[in-house]
Amino acid sequence: MNVNVLRLDHRLKRDTRITTHVCLTARAFGASKIYLAGEKDNKLMDNVRDTSKRFGGNFEIEHTDSYMGIINKWKNNGGKVVHLTMYGSQAHEVAPEIREDGSDILIIVGGSKVPGKVYKAADWNVSVTTQPHSEVSSLAVFQHLLMDGKEFDLEFENPVLEVIPTAHGKNVNIHDENR
């Protein structure tokens, strides 16, 4: 299953930090690409690309002027759409169904008010609790459930920096950037 994320309504003056965290969470939990809808933020996109280059993997980031174009293209290519919202079905109840479906997944996380057409286009509207909270936490919890904990075993190809888990201190392998 290929997982991509669509971040709706990015606003330069307000959302840079939270959108960066959405991108990093998507990558760390196994997504291969994120689409940013809203205002184009080249600096944010360059920073995410740089993080991916330093820590490995093939994570992509792309700006889009048409979030519905991304959704429709995804569905036309046989993928399914999961919209994270506090109004949906409970994540822990539907994640196994979504995982077993086996389709490529586009996970949508909102910004400001999400238009009704996004709810209608989604194959699953999924709630991570029924309370307002961060799109970063919703994405992390949902991807964890979707991956069934396997994100802890992900290996990112060709890292320059490779963090080695340790109970105390920092342990980082530094690889040659030119390999």
C-alpha positions in Angstrom: 0.0 0.0 0.0 1.4 3.4 -1.0 0.4 6.2 1.4 0.4 9.9 0.3 -0.8 12.8 2.4 -2.7 15.9 1.2 -2.4 19.0 3.5 -5.2 21.4 2.9 -5.1 25.2 3.1 -1.5 25.9 4.0 -1.1 29.6 5.0 2.4 31.1 4.9 2.1 33.5 7.8 0.2 31.1 10.1 0.9 27.5 9.3 4.6 27.0 8.5 5.6 25.2 11.7 2.5 23.0 11.9 2.7 22.1 8.2 6.4 21.3 8.5 5.4 18.9 11.4 2.7 17.4 9.2 5.3 16.7 6.5 7.9 15.2 8.9 5.2 13.0 10.6 3.9 11.8 7.2 7.5 10.8 6.2 8.5 9.3 9.5 5.4 7.1 9.6 5.8 5.7 6.1 4.2 8.1 3.6 6.0 8.5 0.3 4.7 11.9 -0.7 2.9 14.9 0.6 0.9 17.4 -1.5 0.5 21.0 -0.1 -2.6 22.9 -1.1 -2.9 26.5 -0.3 -0.2 29.1 -0.5 3.1 28.0 -2.0 5.9 27.8 0.5 9.2 27.1 -1.3 11.3 27.5 1.9 9.2 24.9 3.8 9.4 22.5 0.8 13.2 22.9 0.6 13.5 22.3 4.3 11.5 19.1 4.1 13.5 17.9 1.1 16.7 18.7 3.0 15.5 16.6 6.0 14.6 13.7 3.7 18.1 13.9 2.0 19.9 14.0 5.4 17.8 11.2 7.0 17.3 9.1 3.9 14.4 7.8 1.9 12.6 9.0 -1.2 10.0 11.2 0.4 8.5 13.8 -2.1 6.8 17.1 -1.5 4.7 18.9 -4.1 2.6 22.1 -4.1 -0.8 21.9 -5.8 -3.3 24.6 -6.8 -6.1 22.1 -7.0 -6.7 19.8 -4.0 -9.8 18.4 -5.7 -7.7 17.7 -8.7 -5.3 15.6 -6.5 -8.3 13.8 -4.9 -10.0 13.0 -8.2 -6.8 11.9 -9.9 -6.1 9.6 -6.9 -9.5 8.0 -7.0 -9.5 7.7 -10.8 -6.2 5.7 -10.5 -7.9 3.3 -8.1 -6.7 4.8 -4.8 -8.8 5.4 -1.8 -9.2 8.6 0.3 -9.1 8.9 4.1 -10.1 12.3 5.5 -9.0 12.8 9.1 -11.7 14.8 11.0 -13.2 14.7 14.4 -16.6 13.9 12.9 -15.7 10.6 11.3 -15.7 6.9 12.2 -13.3 6.0 15.0 -9.8 5.5 13.7 -9.1 2.4 15.8 -12.3 0.7 14.5 -11.7 1.4 10.7 -7.9 1.3 10.4 -7.9 -2.5 10.1 -10.5 -2.3 7.3 -8.5 0.3 5.5 -5.3 -1.7 5.8 -7.0 -4.9 4.7 -8.5 -3.1 1.6 -4.9 -2.9 0.3 -5.6 0.1 -1.9 -3.2 3.0 -2.1 -4.2 5.6 0.4 -4.4 9.4 0.2 -4.8 10.8 3.8 -6.2 14.3 3.9 -5.5 16.6 6.8 -7.2 20.0 7.0 -6.1 23.5 7.7 -8.9 25.9 8.2 -12.5 24.9 7.6 -12.6 21.9 5.3 -15.2 22.1 2.5 -18.1 19.7 2.4 -16.9 18.3 -1.0 -13.8 16.8 0.8 -16.1 14.9 3.2 -18.1 13.6 0.3 -15.1 12.6 -1.8 -13.6 10.6 1.0 -14.0 6.9 1.1 -13.5 7.1 4.9 -14.0 10.1 7.1 -11.9 9.1 10.2 -11.9 10.5 13.6 -8.9 10.3 16.0 -11.0 11.1 19.1 -14.1 13.3 18.8 -12.3 16.3 20.2 -10.5 19.2 18.6 -6.7 18.7 18.4 -3.7 18.9 16.1 -3.6 17.6 12.6 -0.1 16.4 13.4 -1.3 14.2 16.3 -4.2 12.9 14.2 -1.9 12.0 11.3 0.6 10.3 13.6 -2.0 8.2 15.5 -3.8 7.2 12.3 -0.6 6.3 10.4 0.5 4.3 13.4 -2.8 2.4 13.4 -2.7 2.0 9.6 0.9 0.6 9.8 0.0 -1.6 12.7 3.1 -0.5 14.4 5.4 -1.4 11.5 6.7 2.2 11.2 9.2 1.3 13.9 10.8 -1.1 11.5 11.1 1.3 8.5 14.5 1.7 6.9 15.2 4.9 5.0 17.6 4.4 2.1 21.0 6.2 1.9 20.8 8.4 5.0 23.6 10.8 5.8 22.5 10.9 9.4 21.2 7.6 11.0 19.9 7.8 14.5 20.7 4.7 16.6 18.2 4.2 19.4 19.8 4.4 22.8 18.4 4.9 26.3 20.7 7.8 27.2 22.6 10.3 25.1 22.6 10.6 21.3 24.0 8.0 19.0 24.2 9.0 15.3 26.0 7.3 12.5 27.2 9.8 10.0 27.6 8.4 6.5 29.4 9.8 3.5 27.1 12.3 1.6 28.6 11.3 -1.7 27.8 7.6 -1.7 
